[in-house]
């Protein structure tokens, strides 16, 4: 077989998966069950913004004034919340705790130094203290 034929055959056999891009804040997939809101793709959202699910959950619960917990791959909130409100809060989290305030790139990591936590940009080297510890 020729190279082009092999390549075409490989593309046919590869299964498409829903991946996030270099940096993409995924939209919430969820529903309401009674008085609860369930975010089905919570772990995938946390993975795409490269932060611990516990950190994102703590931020969302505080911002949405709700209690809740992570169950499997889902986040269960104890009250009804619209998808728009949740998406807005996740975007706020990304702006505050993921994107570098100096260069705007998402290539950051959270480091602990003693009692304090810092966001350090791997692209430009900028370092900023996180005001509230996770």
C-alpha positions in Angstrom: 0.0 0.0 0.0 1.0 3.6 -0.6 1.5 6.0 2.2 -1.7 8.0 1.4 -3.7 4.8 1.4 -2.3 3.8 4.8 -3.0 7.3 6.2 -6.6 7.3 4.9 -7.1 3.8 6.4 -5.7 4.9 9.8 -8.1 8.0 9.9 -11.0 5.7 9.2 -10.1 3.4 12.1 -9.5 6.1 14.7 -12.4 6.9 16.9 -13.2 10.5 17.4 -13.3 11.7 21.0 -14.5 14.9 22.5 -11.3 16.6 23.5 -10.7 20.1 24.6 -8.3 22.3 22.6 -5.1 23.8 23.9 -7.2 25.9 26.3 -10.9 25.7 26.1 -13.4 26.2 28.8 -16.0 23.5 28.1 -19.7 24.3 28.5 -21.6 22.6 31.3 -23.7 19.5 30.4 -26.2 18.9 33.2 -29.7 18.8 34.3 -32.0 19.4 37.3 -33.3 16.5 39.4 -35.9 17.8 41.8 -34.2 20.6 43.7 -30.7 19.5 42.7 -28.4 20.5 39.8 -26.2 17.8 38.3 -23.1 18.7 36.2 -22.4 15.6 34.2 -19.1 16.7 32.7 -17.5 18.3 35.8 -14.3 16.2 35.8 -13.8 16.8 32.1 -14.2 20.6 32.6 -11.6 20.5 35.5 -9.2 18.4 33.3 -9.5 20.9 30.4 -8.6 23.9 32.5 -5.9 21.8 34.2 -6.9 22.3 37.8 -7.9 19.9 40.6 -11.6 19.1 40.6 -11.7 19.9 44.4 -10.4 23.4 43.8 -12.9 24.1 41.1 -15.8 22.6 43.1 -14.9 24.7 46.2 -14.8 27.8 44.1 -18.2 27.0 42.4 -19.9 26.1 45.7 -18.8 29.4 47.2 -19.7 31.5 44.2 -23.1 29.8 43.7 -23.9 29.9 47.4 -24.7 26.2 47.4 -23.6 23.0 49.1 -22.7 20.0 47.0 -20.2 17.3 46.4 -18.3 15.4 43.7 -19.9 12.0 42.9 -18.0 10.0 40.3 -17.5 12.3 37.3 -20.4 14.6 38.3 -20.8 17.6 40.6 -24.1 17.6 42.5 -25.3 21.0 43.7 -28.0 21.0 46.4 -30.1 23.7 44.6 -31.3 24.6 41.1 -28.8 26.7 39.2 -29.0 27.7 35.6 -26.3 26.5 33.1 -25.5 30.1 32.2 -24.7 31.0 35.8 -22.5 27.9 36.2 -20.7 28.6 32.9 -20.1 32.3 34.0 -18.6 31.1 37.3 -16.3 28.6 35.6 -15.1 31.3 33.2 -14.5 33.6 36.2 -12.4 30.8 37.8 -10.4 30.4 34.6 -9.8 34.2 34.4 -8.7 34.4 38.1 -6.9 31.1 38.7 -5.8 29.7 35.3 -4.9 32.5 32.9 -1.8 34.6 33.5 -2.7 38.2 34.3 0.5 39.4 32.6 0.6 37.6 29.3 -2.9 36.0 29.2 -1.7 32.5 28.5 -3.2 29.5 30.3 0.2 27.9 30.9 0.2 28.3 34.7 0.6 26.1 37.7 -0.3 26.6 41.4 2.6 26.3 43.8 2.6 26.3 47.6 5.3 28.2 49.4 4.8 27.8 53.1 1.3 29.0 54.0 0.8 30.9 50.7 -0.2 29.7 47.3 1.0 31.3 44.0 0.1 31.1 40.4 3.2 30.9 38.3 3.2 31.3 34.6 5.3 28.8 32.7 5.3 31.0 29.6 6.5 34.4 30.9 7.5 33.6 34.5 5.0 36.0 36.2 4.1 35.0 39.7 1.0 36.1 41.6 -0.2 35.2 45.1 -3.6 33.6 45.3 -5.7 35.7 47.7 -7.8 32.9 49.2 -6.2 29.5 49.8 -8.1 26.6 48.2 
